[in-house]
Amino acid sequence: MIGPKIRSALDILVGTTAAVLLLSPDISNARNQALQPLLDGPALVETLREGGLVILIRHMSTENRTPGVENDEVPDCAGQRNLSERGEQEARDLGAAFQRLGIPVGRVLTSPYCRCVDTGRLAFGRGESSDDLAAFDELSAPEKESRGRLIRKLLNTAPEDGSNTVLITHTGTLLYSFGLQTQPEGIAHVFRPAEFGNAIYLGRVTPEQWSALAVSMDAKS
């Protein structure tokens, strides 16, 4: 059993690592992601089929425009960067791939921003708004670390039996939590909640890979 002093030291170490990662100019590059996948492809899908995991997803592709200042009056979408037609289709394809692959989905939590809400609605037909998953680009370093702790807590919260939890969010959340790869839009990172310490990182999947896996695994079945 891990004692409270050791567990506290581990938490401090993880927190320090996350803070250092935030300083990296190339943090979105997969080579610089501190957490490396344990599973990929069919092996990751088989594990997802069993349930019990948390899937952290960046919203799907967005319009080729950036508002000067995003409208904080969510869900007013007019002043926000929203899903493009491609992003809307990617979200539909994601939901279809999950169904074909037999991946069970329980709770779906989304940032209140429209691009995340719409990703959840189009992919899974639902979503609970959570301010913990919102986008905040002008946070101080301590605020970023605090936000990271909130996300790590969500990643370490066990889903309902036989299901997976989906969290739909933004670039910053991926960086603040564990310095995760942020590209392309729609990238998914899969975690297994742990009894002690932080959730265990299992792997990542891009939007195109979900559909390709569905086709490939259909062909083999």
Secondary structure, DSSP 8 states (H G I E B T S, - for coil): ---HHHHHHHHHHHHHHHHHHTT-TTTTSGGG-SS--S--HHHHHHHHHT---EEEEE---B-S---SS--SSTT-GGGS--B-HHHHHHHHHHHHHHHHHT--EEEEEE-SSHHHHHHHHHHHS--EE-GGGS--SS--HHHHHHHHHHHHHHHTS--STT-EEEEEE-HHHHHHHH-----STT-EEEEE--SSSS-EEEEEE-HHHHHHHHHHHHHH-
